């Protein structure tokens, strides 16, 4: 009977820290929760900006309960308890409003592809604002992931005739990158619960003003119309974006931004399961490229 040779201690790769592991688990949960938001928006019988408003408002009681469970607000008035939350709320409101409006003036393929540029802007912002310089490995992964996003969209994005809709989509990408950076910076001063509650309150007020200004339908026409809004508020925002805040408190921006590009894959999978929307060979190839990019960015 042979005996196994002990593995030298130096040959065993070090385990990831507990905080990093929790960060990746939180990110995975957030991507699953947020991926359902396109379906909720599609079924909502209110305007696009109004649906974003309800997404924020419905999440507020849950976020408030989260703060209370943590023993109340732990924000330090000296460090500016409202600065980063207000910036995050304004940026997220701009992201939602710009992206929804862009769909009225450009193709879905263009809007989706340009929206994915938020990951690039987030990595650049992380280097300029937070001093988190991305490695060449991360930049290569971003390039692969963007190629996958283009292919997954049917290779239909065409930016040769840049129009107002494309500009709105670009504004949405910049706004979402600013949101991620504000959440990351805000986590240095206050808890995830505090940060999400305050930013969501600011975001809700701005989106309500936008919905009123554009004359959108704000209240659903039927009781069933509240169901997708509840999904947006409780699942996509209260759960999904809160888990994103938790992940940003434990992970650098760059690998998180690359991993976030898996969200379209999850959304397409849900659309296939629930709506029966077909998944073609191009989508499969694009999804494979995105997953390859995520694995490449993480390394061993």
C-alpha positions as CSV (number, residue, x, y, z in Angstrom):
1,X,0.0,0.0,0.0
2,X,1.5,3.3,-1.1
3,X,1.5,6.4,1.0
4,X,0.8,9.8,-0.4
5,X,3.6,12.4,-0.5
6,X,2.9,15.4,1.8
7,X,2.5,18.6,-0.2
8,X,5.1,21.1,0.9
9,X,3.6,24.1,2.8
10,X,5.1,26.6,0.4
11,X,3.5,24.9,-2.6
12,X,-0.1,25.4,-1.3
13,X,-1.5,28.7,-2.7
14,X,-2.5,31.1,0.1
15,X,-6.3,31.2,0.8
16,X,-8.1,34.4,-0.1
17,X,-8.9,36.5,2.9
18,X,-12.4,36.1,4.5
19,X,-13.3,39.7,3.6
20,X,-12.4,39.1,-0.1
21,X,-14.4,35.9,-0.2
22,X,-17.4,37.6,1.3
23,X,-17.0,40.4,-1.3
24,X,-17.1,38.0,-4.2
25,X,-20.1,36.2,-2.7
26,X,-21.9,39.5,-2.3
27,X,-21.0,40.5,-5.9
28,X,-22.4,37.2,-7.2
29,X,-25.6,37.7,-5.3
30,X,-26.0,41.3,-6.5
31,X,-25.6,40.3,-10.1
32,X,-28.3,37.7,-9.8
33,X,-30.6,40.2,-8.1
34,X,-30.0,43.1,-10.5
35,X,-30.2,40.9,-13.6
36,X,-34.0,40.7,-13.3
37,X,-34.5,44.5,-13.5
38,X,-35.0,44.6,-17.3
39,X,-37.9,42.2,-17.0
40,X,-39.4,44.2,-14.2
41,X,-39.1,47.4,-16.2
42,X,-40.7,45.7,-19.3
43,X,-43.8,44.6,-17.3
44,X,-44.2,47.9,-15.5
45,X,-47.2,50.0,-16.7
46,X,-45.7,53.3,-15.6
47,X,-43.2,55.5,-17.4
48,X,-39.5,54.5,-17.5
49,X,-38.3,57.2,-15.1
50,X,-41.4,56.6,-12.9
51,X,-40.5,53.0,-12.6
52,X,-37.0,53.9,-11.5
53,X,-38.6,56.3,-8.9
54,X,-40.7,53.4,-7.4
55,X,-37.6,51.2,-7.5
56,X,-36.0,53.7,-5.0
57,X,-39.0,54.5,-2.9
58,X,-40.1,50.9,-2.3
59,X,-36.6,50.0,-1.2
60,X,-36.4,52.7,1.4
61,X,-38.3,50.9,4.2
62,X,-36.2,47.8,3.8
63,X,-33.0,49.9,3.9
64,X,-34.2,51.8,6.9
65,X,-34.9,48.5,8.7
66,X,-31.3,47.4,7.8
67,X,-29.9,50.6,9.4
68,X,-31.9,50.0,12.6
69,X,-30.9,46.4,12.8
70,X,-27.3,47.6,12.8
71,X,-28.0,49.8,15.8
72,X,-28.8,53.1,13.9
73,X,-26.7,55.4,11.8
74,X,-23.0,55.2,12.4
75,X,-22.2,58.1,10.0
76,X,-19.6,60.6,11.2
77,X,-20.8,64.2,10.7
78,X,-17.1,65.3,10.7
79,X,-16.4,63.2,7.6
80,X,-19.5,64.4,5.7
81,X,-22.2,61.9,6.2
82,X,-24.2,63.1,3.2
83,X,-21.5,64.0,0.7
84,X,-20.8,60.7,-0.9
85,X,-24.4,59.3,-0.5
86,X,-25.8,62.4,-2.2
87,X,-23.3,62.1,-5.1
88,X,-24.1,58.3,-5.4
89,X,-27.8,59.0,-5.4
90,X,-27.5,61.8,-8.1
91,X,-25.2,59.6,-10.2
92,X,-27.6,56.6,-10.1
93,X,-30.6,58.8,-10.9
94,X,-28.7,60.2,-13.9
95,X,-27.7,56.6,-15.0
96,X,-31.3,55.3,-14.9
97,X,-32.8,58.4,-16.5
98,X,-30.2,58.7,-19.3
99,X,-30.3,55.0,-20.2
100,X,-34.1,54.8,-20.3
101,X,-34.2,58.0,-22.5
102,X,-31.5,56.7,-24.8
103,X,-33.6,53.8,-25.8
104,X,-36.1,56.2,-27.4
105,X,-33.4,57.7,-29.7
106,X,-30.9,54.9,-30.5
107,X,-30.9,51.1,-30.9
108,X,-31.0,48.7,-28.0
109,X,-27.7,47.3,-29.3
110,X,-26.0,50.7,-29.3
111,X,-27.4,51.7,-25.9
112,X,-26.4,48.4,-24.3
113,X,-22.9,48.4,-25.7
114,X,-22.2,52.0,-24.8
115,X,-23.6,51.3,-21.3
116,X,-21.1,48.6,-20.8
117,X,-18.3,51.2,-21.2
118,X,-19.2,52.1,-17.6
119,X,-16.7,49.4,-16.6
120,X,-13.9,51.1,-18.4
121,X,-14.7,54.5,-16.9
122,X,-14.9,52.9,-13.5
123,X,-11.4,51.4,-13.8
124,X,-10.0,54.7,-15.0
125,X,-11.8,56.5,-12.2
126,X,-10.5,54.0,-9.7
127,X,-7.0,54.9,-10.7
128,X,-7.5,58.7,-10.8
129,X,-9.7,59.0,-7.7
130,X,-8.9,56.1,-5.5
131,X,-5.3,55.3,-6.5
132,X,-6.3,51.7,-7.5
133,X,-4.3,51.2,-10.6
134,X,-5.4,48.3,-12.8
135,X,-2.9,45.8,-14.1
136,X,-2.4,45.1,-17.8
137,X,-4.2,41.8,-17.1
138,X,-7.4,43.7,-16.1
139,X,-7.2,46.0,-19.2
140,X,-6.9,42.9,-21.4
141,X,-9.8,41.3,-19.7
142,X,-11.9,44.5,-20.2
143,X,-11.1,44.4,-23.9
144,X,-12.2,40.8,-24.1
145,X,-15.4,41.4,-22.1
146,X,-16.3,44.4,-24.3
147,X,-15.9,42.3,-27.4
148,X,-18.1,39.7,-25.8
149,X,-20.7,42.3,-25.0
150,X,-20.7,43.5,-28.6
151,X,-21.1,39.9,-29.9
152,X,-23.7,39.1,-27.4
153,X,-25.8,42.0,-28.5
154,X,-25.8,40.5,-32.0
155,X,-22.8,42.3,-33.2
156,X,-25.3,45.0,-34.2
157,X,-23.9,48.0,-32.4
158,X,-22.9,50.7,-34.9
159,X,-21.3,53.9,-33.6
160,X,-20.3,55.3,-37.0
161,X,-23.3,57.8,-36.9
162,X,-23.1,59.0,-33.2
163,X,-26.5,60.6,-32.3
164,X,-28.3,62.0,-29.4
165,X,-29.4,58.6,-28.1
166,X,-25.8,57.4,-28.2
167,X,-24.8,60.5,-26.2
168,X,-27.4,59.7,-23.6
169,X,-26.2,56.2,-23.3
170,X,-22.6,57.5,-22.9
171,X,-23.9,59.8,-20.2
172,X,-25.5,56.8,-18.5
173,X,-22.2,54.9,-18.6
174,X,-20.3,57.9,-17.1
175,X,-23.0,58.3,-14.4
176,X,-22.9,54.6,-13.4
177,X,-19.1,54.7,-13.1
178,X,-19.4,57.8,-10.9
179,X,-22.0,55.9,-8.8
180,X,-19.6,52.9,-8.2
181,X,-16.8,55.3,-7.2
182,X,-19.0,57.3,-4.9
183,X,-20.2,54.0,-3.2
184,X,-16.6,52.8,-2.9
185,X,-15.5,56.1,-1.4
186,X,-18.6,56.4,0.9
187,X,-17.9,52.9,2.4
188,X,-14.8,54.4,4.0
189,X,-16.9,56.7,6.1
190,X,-20.3,54.9,6.7
191,X,-21.8,51.5,6.6
192,X,-23.3,49.9,3.5
193,X,-26.8,50.2,5.1
194,X,-26.4,53.9,5.8
195,X,-24.9,54.6,2.4
196,X,-27.7,52.8,0.5
197,X,-30.5,54.5,2.6
198,X,-29.2,58.0,2.1
199,X,-28.2,57.6,-1.6
200,X,-31.6,55.9,-2.4
201,X,-33.5,58.8,-0.8
202,X,-31.6,61.4,-2.9
203,X,-32.1,59.3,-6.0
204,X,-35.9,58.9,-5.4
205,X,-36.4,62.6,-5.0
206,X,-34.5,63.4,-8.2
207,X,-36.3,60.7,-10.2
208,X,-39.7,61.8,-9.0
209,X,-38.9,65.3,-10.2
210,X,-37.8,63.9,-13.6
211,X,-41.0,61.8,-13.9
212,X,-43.2,64.8,-13.1
213,X,-41.2,67.1,-15.5
214,X,-41.6,64.6,-18.4
215,X,-45.3,64.0,-17.7
216,X,-45.0,60.3,-17.3
217,X,-47.7,58.0,-15.8
218,X,-46.5,57.6,-12.2
219,X,-49.2,55.4,-10.5
220,X,-49.9,51.9,-11.9
221,X,-53.3,51.5,-13.5
222,X,-54.1,48.2,-11.8
223,X,-53.1,46.2,-8.7
224,X,-51.1,43.8,-10.8
225,X,-49.0,46.8,-12.0
226,X,-47.5,47.1,-8.6
227,X,-45.9,43.6,-8.8
228,X,-43.0,44.5,-11.1
229,X,-42.4,47.7,-9.2
230,X,-42.1,45.6,-6.0
231,X,-39.6,43.4,-7.8
232,X,-37.6,46.4,-8.8
233,X,-37.6,47.9,-5.3
234,X,-37.1,44.9,-3.2
235,X,-35.0,42.5,-5.4
236,X,-33.1,44.7,-7.8
237,X,-32.4,47.6,-5.5
238,X,-32.8,46.8,-1.8
239,X,-31.1,43.4,-2.3
240,X,-29.0,43.8,-5.5
241,X,-27.5,47.3,-5.0
242,X,-27.0,46.8,-1.3
243,X,-24.9,43.7,-2.0
244,X,-23.0,45.7,-4.6
245,X,-22.2,48.2,-1.8
246,X,-21.0,45.4,0.4
247,X,-18.8,44.0,-2.3
248,X,-17.3,47.4,-3.0
249,X,-16.3,47.6,0.6
250,X,-14.2,44.5,0.3
251,X,-12.9,44.4,-3.3
252,X,-11.0,46.7,-5.6
253,X,-13.0,48.5,-8.3
254,X,-11.2,47.0,-11.3
255,X,-11.9,43.2,-10.9
256,X,-15.4,44.0,-9.7
257,X,-16.1,46.1,-12.8
258,X,-15.0,43.3,-15.1
259,X,-17.1,40.7,-13.2
260,X,-20.2,43.0,-13.4
261,X,-20.2,42.5,-17.1
262,X,-21.7,39.1,-16.5
263,X,-25.0,40.8,-15.7
264,X,-26.2,40.7,-19.4
265,X,-25.6,37.0,-19.4
266,X,-27.9,36.5,-16.4
267,X,-30.5,38.8,-17.8
268,X,-30.6,36.9,-21.1
269,X,-30.9,33.7,-19.2
270,X,-33.9,35.0,-17.2
271,X,-35.5,36.3,-20.4
272,X,-35.1,32.8,-21.9
273,X,-36.6,31.1,-18.9
274,X,-39.5,33.5,-18.3
275,X,-40.2,35.2,-21.6
276,X,-39.1,32.4,-23.9
277,X,-36.7,34.7,-25.7
278,X,-34.3,32.7,-27.9
279,X,-30.6,32.5,-27.3
280,X,-28.6,32.3,-30.5
281,X,-25.1,31.2,-31.3
282,X,-23.8,34.8,-31.2
283,X,-25.2,35.3,-27.7
284,X,-23.5,32.0,-26.5
285,X,-20.2,33.1,-28.1
286,X,-20.4,36.5,-26.5
287,X,-21.3,35.1,-23.1
288,X,-18.3,32.7,-23.4
289,X,-16.0,35.6,-24.1
290,X,-17.3,37.6,-21.1
291,X,-16.9,34.6,-18.7
292,X,-13.4,34.0,-20.1
293,X,-12.6,37.7,-19.4
294,X,-13.8,37.4,-15.8
295,X,-11.7,34.3,-15.1
296,X,-8.7,35.9,-16.8
297,X,-9.1,39.1,-14.7
298,X,-9.2,37.2,-11.4
299,X,-6.2,35.0,-12.3
300,X,-5.5,32.0,-10.0
